[in-house]
Amino acid sequence: MPKRKNKKPGAGPVVALDSSRWSQASRRSVACEIADDHYRDRPSTCRNCGDGFVFTAQQQREAYEVRKAYIWQQRVLCAPCWRQRLHLLGELKRIRSRWARERASVKRDPQALRHWRDVLAGLPRYGLREDRAQRAMVDRLLAAAERREV
């Protein structure tokens, strides 16, 4: 029976690294001096749900050389949690846009205000800061709208 090779973390596929394509800040960092010549798959655990995922070598190249993310920036969310984060940010943008257009009607709509509060409450789970001022404003508007309903 043949022996199985133990795979070490990062022992998967490799992609050539070109630090000249990194962002200016990344090129000035210590990482540029000590960088390997290849990206390697990096196993990680999702900060939100605890599931394991892999930050692939190809995803690293895309992040650092194409999108110019800072080299010390690491993925902390698995794909499903990342999609949920983007969904919440999209919802928040849509809500704020509606607020800018229809402030008077949103103030009187408890269902919209509850949804806004829920979106704001969900954001910190996905690595975003809690906007306490906006949350307090929505809570006050919701209390006033619920008083009007009674």
DSSP file (Angstrom, degrees, kcal/mol; ACC not computed):
  #  RESIDUE AA STRUCTURE BP1 BP2  ACC     N-H-->O    O-->H-N    N-H-->O    O-->H-N    TCO  KAPPA ALPHA  PHI   PSI    X-CA   Y-CA   Z-CA
    1    1 A M              0   0    0      0, 0.0     2,-0.0     0, 0.0     0, 0.0   0.000 360.0 360.0 360.0 126.2    0.0    0.0    0.0
    2    2 A P        -     0   0    0      0, 0.0     2,-0.2     0, 0.0     0, 0.0  -0.343 360.0-108.8 -70.7 148.4    1.6    3.4   -1.0
    3    3 A K        -     0   0    0      1,-0.1     2,-0.4    -2,-0.0     0, 0.0  -0.486  28.6-125.1 -73.5 143.3    2.2    6.0    1.6
    4    4 A R        -     0   0    0     -2,-0.2     2,-0.5     1,-0.0    -1,-0.1  -0.710  19.8-128.5 -86.4 139.2    0.0    9.1    1.6
    5    5 A K        -     0   0    0     -2,-0.4     2,-0.5     1,-0.0    -1,-0.0  -0.748  20.2-127.5 -86.1 132.1    1.8   12.4    1.4
    6    6 A N        -     0   0    0     -2,-0.5     2,-0.6     1,-0.0    -1,-0.0  -0.664  20.7-136.0 -78.1 126.9    0.7   14.8    4.1
    7    7 A K        -     0   0    0     -2,-0.5     3,-0.1     3,-0.0     5,-0.1  -0.735  15.6-148.6 -85.6 126.1   -0.3   18.1    2.6
    8    8 A K    >   -     0   0    0     -2,-0.6     3,-2.1     1,-0.1     4,-0.1  -0.590  35.7 -85.7 -85.3 153.7    1.1   21.1    4.5
    9    9 A P  T 3  S+     0   0    0      0, 0.0    -1,-0.1     0, 0.0    33,-0.1  -0.383 120.2  19.3 -57.1 134.7   -0.9   24.3    4.6
   10   10 A G  T 3  S+     0   0    0     -3,-0.1    31,-0.2     1,-0.0    32,-0.1   0.565  90.1 116.8  82.0   8.0   -0.1   26.3    1.5
   11   11 A A    <   +     0   0    0     -3,-2.1     3,-0.1    29,-0.1    31,-0.1   0.415  54.3  91.0 -89.7   3.6    1.2   23.2   -0.3
   12   12 A G  S    S-     0   0    0     29,-0.2    -4,-0.0     1,-0.2    44,-0.0   0.251  90.6 -24.6 -78.1-154.5   -1.4   23.4   -3.0
   13   13 A P        -     0   0    0      0, 0.0    28,-1.0     0, 0.0     2,-0.3  -0.141  62.5-148.5 -57.0 149.7   -1.3   25.2   -6.4
   14   14 A V  E     -A   40   0A   0     26,-0.2     2,-0.4    -3,-0.1    26,-0.2  -0.898   7.7-160.3-121.4 152.7    1.1   28.1   -6.7
   15   15 A V  E     -A   39   0A   0     24,-1.8    24,-3.5    -2,-0.3    45,-0.0  -0.997  34.0-101.2-131.5 135.6    0.9   31.2   -8.9
   16   16 A A  E     -A   38   0A   0     -2,-0.4     2,-0.4    22,-0.2    22,-0.3  -0.270  35.5-137.7 -58.7 138.4    3.8   33.4   -9.8
   17   17 A L        -     0   0    0     20,-2.1     2,-0.4    48,-0.0    -1,-0.1  -0.834  17.9-173.4-102.1 133.8    4.2   36.6   -7.7
   18   18 A D    >   -     0   0    0     -2,-0.4     3,-2.1     1,-0.1     4,-0.2  -0.818   2.2-176.5-127.3  91.0    5.1   39.9   -9.3
   19   19 A S  G >  S+     0   0    0     -2,-0.4     3,-1.3     1,-0.3    -1,-0.1   0.671  77.5  73.6 -65.4 -15.8    5.6   42.5   -6.5
   20   20 A S  G 3  S+     0   0    0      1,-0.3    -1,-0.3    -3,-0.1     7,-0.1   0.698  94.8  54.0 -69.0 -16.4    6.1   45.2   -9.0
   21   21 A R  G <  S+     0   0    0     -3,-2.1    -1,-0.3     2,-0.0    -2,-0.2   0.410  88.3 105.3 -95.7   0.4    2.4   45.1   -9.7
   22   22 A W  S <  S-     0   0    0     -3,-1.3    43,-0.1    -4,-0.2    48,-0.1  -0.239  84.9 -83.3 -71.9 167.5    1.5   45.6   -6.0
   23   23 A S     >  -     0   0    0     46,-0.4     4,-2.3    41,-0.4     5,-0.2  -0.247  41.8-107.7 -64.6 161.7    0.1   48.8   -4.6
   24   24 A Q  H  > S+     0   0    0      1,-0.2     4,-1.3     2,-0.2     5,-0.1   0.910 121.0  51.6 -59.9 -42.8    2.6   51.5   -3.8
   25   25 A A  H  > S+     0   0    0      1,-0.2     4,-0.5     2,-0.2    -1,-0.2   0.895 109.9  49.5 -62.6 -39.8    2.0   51.0    0.0
   26   26 A S  H >4 S+     0   0    0      1,-0.2     3,-1.0     2,-0.2     6,-0.5   0.887 107.2  54.2 -66.5 -38.6    2.6   47.3   -0.4
   27   27 A R  H 3< S+     0   0    0     -4,-2.3    -1,-0.2     1,-0.3    -2,-0.2   0.787 108.1  50.8 -66.8 -25.6    5.8   47.8   -2.3
   28   28 A R  H 3< S+     0   0    0     -4,-1.3    -1,-0.3    -3,-0.2    -2,-0.2   0.571  96.2  95.6 -84.8  -9.0    7.1   50.0    0.6
   29   29 A S  S XX S-     0   0    0     -3,-1.0     3,-0.9    -4,-0.5     4,-0.6  -0.286  88.6-111.9 -81.9 166.1    6.3   47.3    3.2
   30   30 A V  H >> S+     0   0    0      1,-0.2     4,-1.6     2,-0.2     3,-0.8   0.811 112.6  71.9 -62.3 -30.8    8.5   44.7    4.7
   31   31 A A  H 3> S+     0   0    0      1,-0.3     4,-0.9     2,-0.2    -1,-0.2   0.836  91.0  57.7 -56.5 -33.9    6.5   42.1    2.9
   32   32 A C  H <4 S+     0   0    0     -3,-0.9    -1,-0.3    -6,-0.5     3,-0.2   0.859 107.0  48.1 -66.0 -34.6    8.0   43.2   -0.4
   33   33 A E  H << S+     0   0    0     -3,-0.8    -1,-0.2    -4,-0.6    -2,-0.2   0.835 121.3  33.9 -74.1 -32.8   11.5   42.5    0.9
   34   34 A I  H  < S+     0   0    0     -4,-1.6    -1,-0.2     2,-0.0    -2,-0.2   0.331  86.6 134.9-106.8   6.8   10.7   39.1    2.2
   35   35 A A     <  -     0   0    0     -4,-0.9    -3,-0.1    -3,-0.2   -16,-0.0  -0.244  51.1-130.8 -62.8 141.8    8.1   38.0   -0.4
   36   36 A D        -     0   0    0      2,-0.2    -1,-0.1     1,-0.1     3,-0.0  -0.144  25.6-111.2 -72.3-179.9    8.4   34.5   -1.9
   37   37 A D  S    S+     0   0    0    -19,-0.1   -20,-2.1     1,-0.1     2,-0.3   0.377  95.8  45.4 -99.4   6.6    8.3   34.2   -5.7
   38   38 A H  E    S-A   16   0A   0    -22,-0.3     2,-0.3   -24,-0.0   -22,-0.2  -0.995  75.5-125.9-143.2 148.9    4.9   32.5   -5.7
   39   39 A Y  E     -A   15   0A   0    -24,-3.5   -24,-1.8    -2,-0.3     2,-0.3  -0.732  31.9-161.1 -83.9 145.3    1.5   32.9   -4.0
   40   40 A R  E     -A   14   0A   0     -2,-0.3   -26,-0.2   -26,-0.2   -29,-0.1  -0.957  29.0 -91.7-127.7 148.4    0.3   29.7   -2.3
   41   41 A D        -     0   0    0    -28,-1.0   -29,-0.2    -2,-0.3    15,-0.2  -0.314  41.0-155.2 -55.1 136.3   -3.1   28.6   -1.2
   42   42 A R  E     -B   55   0B   0     13,-2.1    13,-2.9   -33,-0.1     2,-0.1  -0.948   4.2-145.2-121.2 112.5   -3.7   29.7    2.4
   43   43 A P  E     +B   54   0B   0      0, 0.0     2,-0.3     0, 0.0    11,-0.2  -0.483  30.8 164.4 -71.1 146.0   -6.3   27.8    4.5
   44   44 A S  E     -B   53   0B   0      9,-3.0     9,-2.4    -2,-0.1     2,-0.4  -0.920  34.5-115.5-151.8 174.4   -8.2   30.0    7.0
   45   45 A T  E     -B   52   0B   0     -2,-0.3     7,-0.2     7,-0.2     2,-0.1  -0.976  35.3-110.1-122.0 134.0  -11.3   30.0    9.2
   46   46 A C     >  -     0   0    0      5,-3.3     4,-1.2    -2,-0.4    31,-0.2  -0.407  17.5-146.0 -64.1 129.7  -14.2   32.4    8.6
   47   47 A R  T  4 S+     0   0    0     29,-3.4    -1,-0.2    -2,-0.1    30,-0.1   0.764  95.5  42.2 -66.9 -26.2  -14.4   35.0   11.4
   48   48 A N  T  4 S+     0   0    0     28,-0.4    -1,-0.1     3,-0.1    29,-0.1   0.948 131.0  13.1 -88.5 -56.0  -18.2   35.0   11.2
   49   49 A C  T  4 S-     0   0    0      2,-0.1    -2,-0.1    29,-0.0     3,-0.1   0.613  90.2-124.5-103.3 -14.1  -19.4   31.4   10.9
   50   50 A G     <  +     0   0    0     -4,-1.2    -3,-0.1     1,-0.3     2,-0.1   0.441  60.2 141.7  86.0  -1.3  -16.2   29.5   11.8
   51   51 A D        -     0   0    0     -6,-0.1    -5,-3.3     1,-0.1    -1,-0.3  -0.414  53.0-114.2 -72.4 150.6  -16.2   27.4    8.5
   52   52 A G  E     +B   45   0B   0     -7,-0.2     2,-0.3    -3,-0.1    -7,-0.2  -0.561  40.9 165.9 -81.6 149.1  -12.9   26.7    6.9
   53   53 A F  E     -B   44   0B   0     -9,-2.4    -9,-3.0    -2,-0.2     2,-0.5  -0.952  30.6-119.7-152.5 169.4  -12.1   28.1    3.5
   54   54 A V  E     -B   43   0B   0     -2,-0.3     2,-1.1   -11,-0.2   -13,-0.1  -0.971   6.3-148.1-120.5 127.9   -9.0   28.6    1.3
   55   55 A F  E     -B   42   0B   0    -13,-2.9   -13,-2.1    -2,-0.5   -15,-0.1  -0.814  38.8-142.3 -87.4  97.1   -7.7   32.0    0.1
   56   56 A T     >  -     0   0    0     -2,-1.1     4,-2.2   -15,-0.2     5,-0.2  -0.126  15.7-116.3 -69.5 159.6   -6.4   30.6   -3.2
   57   57 A A  H  > S+     0   0    0    -44,-0.2     4,-2.2     1,-0.2     5,-0.1   0.890 118.0  51.2 -58.7 -40.9   -3.1   31.6   -4.8
   58   58 A Q  H  > S+     0   0    0      1,-0.2     4,-2.3     2,-0.2    -1,-0.2   0.898 108.5  50.8 -66.2 -40.7   -5.1   32.9   -7.8
   59   59 A Q  H  > S+     0   0    0      2,-0.2     4,-2.6     1,-0.2    -1,-0.2   0.875 109.5  52.0 -64.0 -36.9   -7.4   35.0   -5.5
   60   60 A Q  H  X S+     0   0    0     -4,-2.2     4,-2.9     2,-0.2     5,-0.4   0.929 108.9  49.0 -64.7 -44.8   -4.3   36.4   -3.8
   61   61 A R  H  X>S+     0   0    0     -4,-2.2     4,-2.5     1,-0.2     5,-1.0   0.929 112.7  48.6 -59.7 -44.8   -2.9   37.5   -7.2
   62   62 A E  I  X>S+     0   0    0     -4,-2.3     5,-2.7     3,-0.2     4,-0.9   0.926 115.2  44.8 -59.4 -46.8   -6.2   39.1   -8.1
   63   63 A A  I  <5S+     0   0    0     -4,-2.6     6,-3.0     3,-0.2    -2,-0.2   0.935 123.9  30.8 -65.5 -48.2   -6.4   40.9   -4.8
   64   64 A Y  I  <5S+     0   0    0     -4,-2.9   -41,-0.4     4,-0.2    -3,-0.2   0.846 130.0  30.2 -86.4 -35.7   -2.8   42.2   -4.6
   65   65 A E  I  <5S+     0   0    0     -4,-2.5    -3,-0.2    -5,-0.4    -2,-0.1   0.788 130.7  28.2 -97.9 -29.7   -1.8   42.7   -8.2
   66   66 A V  I  <<S+     0   0    0     -5,-1.0    -3,-0.2    -4,-0.9    -4,-0.1   0.893 132.0  30.1 -97.0 -54.0   -5.0   43.6   -9.9
   67   67 A R  S   <S-     0   0    0     -5,-2.7    -3,-0.2    -6,-0.2    -4,-0.2   0.603  98.7-133.3 -83.1 -10.6   -7.2   45.2   -7.3
   68   68 A K        +     0   0    0     -6,-0.3    -4,-0.2     1,-0.2   -42,-0.1   0.821  37.9 174.3  63.9  35.6   -4.1   46.6   -5.5
   69   69 A A        -     0   0    0     -6,-3.0   -46,-0.4    -7,-0.2    -1,-0.2  -0.382  45.6 -88.6 -65.9 151.7   -5.2   45.5   -2.0
   70   70 A Y    >   -     0   0    0      1,-0.1     3,-2.0   -48,-0.1    -1,-0.1  -0.420  37.2-124.4 -64.1 137.4   -2.6   46.1    0.7
   71   71 A I  T 3  S+     0   0    0      1,-0.3    -1,-0.1    -2,-0.1    -7,-0.1   0.758 107.9  53.7 -62.3 -29.2   -0.4   43.0    1.0
   72   72 A W  T 3  S+     0   0    0      2,-0.1     2,-0.3     0, 0.0    -1,-0.3   0.554  83.6 108.2 -83.1  -5.6   -1.0   42.4    4.7
   73   73 A Q    <   -     0   0    0     -3,-2.0     2,-0.3    -9,-0.0    -4,-0.0  -0.570  53.2-170.3 -72.6 129.3   -4.8   42.4    4.1
   74   74 A Q        -     0   0    0     -2,-0.3     2,-0.3     0, 0.0    -2,-0.1  -0.879  27.9-105.3-120.9 152.1   -6.1   38.9    4.5
   75   75 A R        +     0   0    0     -2,-0.3   -20,-0.1     1,-0.1     3,-0.1  -0.583  36.1 172.0 -71.5 136.6   -9.5   37.4    3.7
   76   76 A V        +     0   0    0     -2,-0.3   -29,-3.4     1,-0.1     2,-0.4   0.426  56.1  67.7-124.1  -5.9  -11.4   36.7    7.0
   77   77 A L  S    S-     0   0    0    -31,-0.2    -1,-0.1   -30,-0.1   -31,-0.1  -0.938  75.7-126.7-119.9 141.0  -14.8   35.7    5.6
   78   78 A C     >  -     0   0    0     -2,-0.4     4,-2.5     1,-0.1     5,-0.2  -0.261  41.9 -94.1 -71.6 170.0  -15.8   32.6    3.6
   79   79 A A  H  > S+     0   0    0      1,-0.2     4,-2.5     2,-0.2     5,-0.2   0.900 123.6  49.0 -58.4 -46.5  -17.6   33.1    0.3
   80   80 A P  H  > S+     0   0    0      0, 0.0     4,-2.0     0, 0.0    -1,-0.2   0.908 114.4  45.7 -62.7 -39.3  -21.2   32.8    1.7
   81   81 A C  H  > S+     0   0    0      2,-0.2     4,-2.3     1,-0.2    -2,-0.2   0.875 111.4  52.8 -69.9 -36.1  -20.5   35.3    4.5
   82   82 A W  H  X S+     0   0    0     -4,-2.5     4,-2.5     2,-0.2    -1,-0.2   0.919 109.0  49.6 -63.5 -43.3  -18.8   37.6    2.0
   83   83 A R  H  X S+     0   0    0     -4,-2.5     4,-2.3     1,-0.2    -2,-0.2   0.901 110.7  50.1 -62.2 -40.2  -21.9   37.5   -0.2
   84   84 A Q  H  X S+     0   0    0     -4,-2.0     4,-2.6     2,-0.2    -1,-0.2   0.895 109.1  51.8 -64.9 -39.5  -24.1   38.3    2.8
   85   85 A R  H  X S+     0   0    0     -4,-2.3     4,-2.4     2,-0.2    -2,-0.2   0.934 111.3  46.8 -60.6 -47.0  -21.8   41.2    3.7
   86   86 A L  H  X S+     0   0    0     -4,-2.5     4,-2.3     1,-0.2    -2,-0.2   0.882 111.0  52.9 -63.4 -37.8  -22.1   42.6    0.2
   87   87 A H  H  X S+     0   0    0     -4,-2.3     4,-2.6     2,-0.2    -2,-0.2   0.938 109.8  47.7 -61.9 -47.2  -25.9   42.0    0.3
   88   88 A L  H  X S+     0   0    0     -4,-2.6     4,-2.6     1,-0.2    -2,-0.2   0.899 111.4  50.4 -61.8 -41.2  -26.2   44.0    3.5
   89   89 A L  H  X S+     0   0    0     -4,-2.4     4,-2.1     2,-0.2    -1,-0.2   0.894 110.9  49.6 -64.2 -38.7  -24.1   46.8    2.1
   90   90 A G  H  X S+     0   0    0     -4,-2.3     4,-2.4     2,-0.2    -2,-0.2   0.912 111.1  49.3 -63.6 -43.4  -26.3   46.9   -1.0
   91   91 A E  H  X S+     0   0    0     -4,-2.6     4,-2.7     2,-0.2    -2,-0.2   0.918 110.3  50.7 -61.4 -43.8  -29.4   47.0    1.2
   92   92 A L  H  X S+     0   0    0     -4,-2.6     4,-2.6     1,-0.2    -1,-0.2   0.901 110.2  49.6 -62.3 -40.7  -27.9   49.8    3.3
   93   93 A K  H  X S+     0   0    0     -4,-2.1     4,-2.1     2,-0.2    -1,-0.2   0.917 112.0  48.2 -63.3 -43.3  -27.1   51.8    0.1
   94   94 A R  H  X S+     0   0    0     -4,-2.4     4,-2.3     2,-0.2    -2,-0.2   0.904 112.5  48.7 -63.6 -42.2  -30.7   51.3   -1.2
   95   95 A I  H  X S+     0   0    0     -4,-2.7     4,-2.6     2,-0.2    -2,-0.2   0.925 111.9  48.3 -64.4 -45.3  -32.2   52.3    2.2
   96   96 A R  H  X S+     0   0    0     -4,-2.6     4,-2.1     2,-0.2    -1,-0.2   0.868 110.7  51.9 -65.0 -35.5  -30.0   55.5    2.4
   97   97 A S  H  X S+     0   0    0     -4,-2.1     4,-1.8     2,-0.2    -1,-0.2   0.925 110.7  47.0 -65.6 -44.1  -30.9   56.4   -1.2
   98   98 A R  H  X S+     0   0    0     -4,-2.3     4,-3.5     1,-0.2    -2,-0.2   0.908 110.1  54.3 -63.4 -40.4  -34.6   56.0   -0.4
   99   99 A W  H  < S+     0   0    0     -4,-2.6     4,-0.4     1,-0.2    -2,-0.2   0.897 108.0  49.8 -58.8 -42.1  -34.1   58.1    2.8
  100  100 A A  H  < S+     0   0    0     -4,-2.1    -1,-0.2     1,-0.2     3,-0.2   0.855 120.3  35.9 -66.5 -35.0  -32.5   60.9    0.7
  101  101 A R  H  < S+     0   0    0     -4,-1.8    -2,-0.2     1,-0.2    -1,-0.2   0.868 132.3  22.3 -85.0 -39.4  -35.4   60.9   -1.8
  102  102 A E     X  +     0   0    0     -4,-3.5     4,-2.3    -5,-0.2     3,-0.3  -0.317  67.4 150.1-130.5  48.7  -38.4   60.2    0.5
  103  103 A R  H  > S+     0   0    0     -4,-0.4     4,-2.2     1,-0.2     5,-0.2   0.884  74.1  51.3 -52.5 -47.8  -37.5   61.2    4.0
  104  104 A A  H  > S+     0   0    0      1,-0.2     4,-0.8     2,-0.2    -1,-0.2   0.899 113.1  44.2 -61.4 -42.7  -41.0   62.1    5.1
  105  105 A S  H  4 S+     0   0    0     -3,-0.3     3,-0.4     1,-0.2    -1,-0.2   0.874 111.7  52.6 -72.8 -34.9  -42.6   58.8    3.9
  106  106 A V  H >< S+     0   0    0     -4,-2.3     3,-1.6     1,-0.2     7,-0.2   0.894 103.1  59.1 -66.0 -38.3  -39.8   56.7    5.4
  107  107 A K  H 3< S+     0   0    0     -4,-2.2    -1,-0.2     1,-0.3    -2,-0.2   0.812 109.8  43.7 -58.4 -29.9  -40.2   58.4    8.8
  108  108 A R  T 3< S+     0   0    0     -4,-0.8    -1,-0.3    -3,-0.4    -2,-0.2   0.342  94.8  89.0 -98.1   6.4  -43.9   57.2    8.8
  109  109 A D    <>  -     0   0    0     -3,-1.6     4,-2.2    -4,-0.2     3,-0.2  -0.802  49.5-178.5-110.2  92.1  -43.1   53.6    7.6
  110  110 A P  H  > S+     0   0    0      0, 0.0     4,-2.6     0, 0.0     5,-0.2   0.844  83.1  56.3 -58.8 -34.4  -42.4   51.4   10.6
  111  111 A Q  H  > S+     0   0    0      2,-0.2     4,-2.1     1,-0.2     5,-0.1   0.928 109.4  45.0 -64.8 -44.2  -41.7   48.4    8.4
  112  112 A A  H  > S+     0   0    0     -3,-0.2     4,-2.4     1,-0.2    -1,-0.2   0.893 113.6  50.9 -64.9 -39.6  -39.0   50.2    6.5
  113  113 A L  H  X S+     0   0    0     -4,-2.2     4,-2.4    -7,-0.2    -2,-0.2   0.880 109.4  50.0 -67.3 -38.2  -37.5   51.5    9.7
  114  114 A R  H  X S+     0   0    0     -4,-2.6     4,-2.6     2,-0.2    -1,-0.2   0.914 111.0  49.6 -64.0 -42.3  -37.4   48.0   11.2
  115  115 A H  H  X S+     0   0    0     -4,-2.1     4,-2.4     2,-0.2    -2,-0.2   0.925 110.8  49.7 -61.9 -44.2  -35.7   46.7    8.1
  116  116 A W  H  X S+     0   0    0     -4,-2.4     4,-2.5     1,-0.2    -2,-0.2   0.919 111.4  49.1 -59.2 -45.7  -33.2   49.6    8.3
  117  117 A R  H  X S+     0   0    0     -4,-2.4     4,-2.3     1,-0.2    -1,-0.2   0.904 110.9  50.2 -62.0 -42.1  -32.5   48.8   12.0
  118  118 A D  H  X S+     0   0    0     -4,-2.6     4,-1.7     2,-0.2    -2,-0.2   0.897 110.5  49.2 -64.4 -40.8  -32.1   45.1   11.2
  119  119 A V  H  X S+     0   0    0     -4,-2.4     4,-1.2     2,-0.2     3,-0.2   0.938 112.4  48.1 -63.9 -46.0  -29.6   45.8    8.4
  120  120 A L  H  < S+     0   0    0     -4,-2.5     3,-0.3     1,-0.2    -2,-0.2   0.885 111.2  51.1 -61.1 -38.8  -27.6   48.1   10.7
  121  121 A A  H  < S+     0   0    0     -4,-2.3     4,-0.3     1,-0.2    -1,-0.2   0.811 108.9  52.1 -68.8 -30.0  -27.6   45.5   13.4
  122  122 A G  H >< S+     0   0    0     -4,-1.7     3,-0.9    -3,-0.2     4,-0.5   0.730  90.5  77.4 -79.8 -22.6  -26.3   42.8   11.0
  123  123 A L  G ><>S+     0   0    0     -4,-1.2     3,-1.8    -3,-0.3     5,-1.4   0.873  84.7  58.9 -61.1 -42.6  -23.3   44.7    9.7
  124  124 A P  G > 5S+     0   0    0      0, 0.0     3,-1.5     0, 0.0    -1,-0.2   0.799  95.6  65.4 -61.0 -25.7  -20.9   44.3   12.7
  125  125 A R  G < 5S+     0   0    0     -3,-0.9    -2,-0.2    -4,-0.3    -3,-0.1   0.774 102.3  50.3 -62.4 -24.2  -21.1   40.5   12.3
  126  126 A Y  G < 5S-     0   0    0     -3,-1.8    -1,-0.3    -4,-0.5     3,-0.1   0.025 129.9 -88.9-108.4  25.9  -19.4   40.9    8.9
  127  127 A G  T < 5S+     0   0    0     -3,-1.5     2,-0.3     1,-0.3    -2,-0.1   0.614  86.5 126.0  85.7  13.2  -16.5   43.0   10.1
  128  128 A L      < -     0   0    0     -5,-1.4    -1,-0.3     1,-0.1    -2,-0.1  -0.785  63.6-103.5-105.2 150.2  -18.1   46.5    9.6
  129  129 A R        -     0   0    0     -2,-0.3     2,-0.4     1,-0.1    -6,-0.1  -0.378  34.4-111.2 -70.5 146.1  -18.2   49.1   12.3
  130  130 A E        -     0   0    0     -7,-0.1     2,-1.2    -6,-0.1     3,-0.2  -0.632  20.4-142.3 -75.4 130.6  -21.5   49.7   14.1
  131  131 A D     >  +     0   0    0     -2,-0.4     4,-2.5   -11,-0.2     5,-0.2  -0.745  25.1 176.9 -94.1  88.0  -22.9   53.1   13.2
  132  132 A R  H  > S+     0   0    0     -2,-1.2     4,-2.6     1,-0.2    -1,-0.2   0.856  75.1  53.2 -64.2 -37.5  -24.3   54.0   16.6
  133  133 A A  H  > S+     0   0    0      2,-0.2     4,-2.2     1,-0.2    -1,-0.2   0.937 112.6  43.5 -65.3 -45.8  -25.5   57.5   15.6
  134  134 A Q  H  > S+     0   0    0      1,-0.2     4,-2.6     2,-0.2    -2,-0.2   0.903 113.6  52.0 -66.4 -39.5  -27.5   56.1   12.7
  135  135 A R  H  X S+     0   0    0     -4,-2.5     4,-2.4     2,-0.2    -2,-0.2   0.915 110.1  48.7 -62.3 -42.4  -28.8   53.3   14.8
  136  136 A A  H  X S+     0   0    0     -4,-2.6     4,-2.3     2,-0.2    -2,-0.2   0.902 111.2  50.5 -63.9 -40.9  -30.0   55.8   17.5
  137  137 A M  H  X S+     0   0    0     -4,-2.2     4,-2.6     2,-0.2    -2,-0.2   0.934 111.7  46.9 -62.1 -45.9  -31.7   57.9   14.8
  138  138 A V  H  X S+     0   0    0     -4,-2.6     4,-2.7     1,-0.2    -2,-0.2   0.898 110.9  52.5 -64.6 -40.1  -33.5   54.9   13.4
  139  139 A D  H  X S+     0   0    0     -4,-2.4     4,-2.4     2,-0.2    -1,-0.2   0.915 111.2  46.9 -61.4 -42.6  -34.6   53.8   16.9
  140  140 A R  H  X S+     0   0    0     -4,-2.3     4,-2.2     2,-0.2    -2,-0.2   0.925 113.7  47.4 -65.0 -44.0  -36.0   57.2   17.6
  141  141 A L  H  X S+     0   0    0     -4,-2.6     4,-2.5     1,-0.2    -2,-0.2   0.893 112.3  50.4 -63.5 -39.8  -37.8   57.4   14.3
  142  142 A L  H  X S+     0   0    0     -4,-2.7     4,-2.5     2,-0.2    -2,-0.2   0.913 109.4  50.2 -65.9 -42.9  -39.2   53.9   14.8
  143  143 A A  H  X S+     0   0    0     -4,-2.4     4,-1.9     1,-0.2    -2,-0.2   0.916 113.0  47.0 -61.1 -42.8  -40.5   54.7   18.3
  144  144 A A  H  X S+     0   0    0     -4,-2.2     4,-1.8     2,-0.2    -2,-0.2   0.907 112.5  49.4 -66.3 -41.4  -42.2   57.8   16.9
  145  145 A A  H  X S+     0   0    0     -4,-2.5     4,-1.4     1,-0.2    -2,-0.2   0.881 110.7  49.9 -65.5 -38.1  -43.7   55.9   14.0
  146  146 A E  H  X S+     0   0    0     -4,-2.5     4,-1.1     2,-0.2    -1,-0.2   0.854 107.8  53.9 -69.6 -33.9  -45.0   53.2   16.3
  147  147 A R  H  < S+     0   0    0     -4,-1.9     3,-0.4     1,-0.2    -1,-0.2   0.898 107.7  50.9 -64.0 -39.6  -46.6   55.8   18.6
  148  148 A R  H  < S+     0   0    0     -4,-1.8    -1,-0.2     1,-0.2    -2,-0.2   0.825 104.7  58.1 -66.4 -31.6  -48.4   57.2   15.6
  149  149 A E  H  <        0   0    0     -4,-1.4    -1,-0.2     1,-0.2    -2,-0.2   0.821 360.0 360.0 -67.5 -31.3  -49.7   53.7   14.7
  150  150 A V     <        0   0    0     -4,-1.1    -1,-0.2    -3,-0.4    -2,-0.2   0.461 360.0 360.0 -75.9 360.0  -51.4   53.3   18.1
